[in-house]
Amino acid sequence: MNDECPLTVDNFSSFLRPSGLFIALYFPDLFIISDVKSSTGLDIILTFVLLVFVFEWVALSLLDMSYLFGFFWFMDMVGSKWRTLIGNTQ
């Protein structure tokens, strides 16, 4: 029997997590550099990324007992909360 969490071995989730991190870190700056007048598109994109992060956080907490209350659990919680606190600074 395989004891690994399905979210950590799936190819799609292995692509989704780094992509979401890249979008969350660099898209706000790219929107500023591109001189986008409205932040609505960025807000929608970042809200979707946050929902994916929260889903991953909850799913890993439920499925992987080594993740729950571990270092990466706290880092994911702080990172998601931090992103909502800073928001869009335009």
Secondary structure, DSSP 8 states (H G I E B T S, - for coil): ---S-HHHH-HHHHHHHHHHHHHHHHHHHHHHHTT-S--HHHHHHHHHHHHHHHHHHHHHHHH-TTTTTSHHHHHHHHHHHHHHHH----
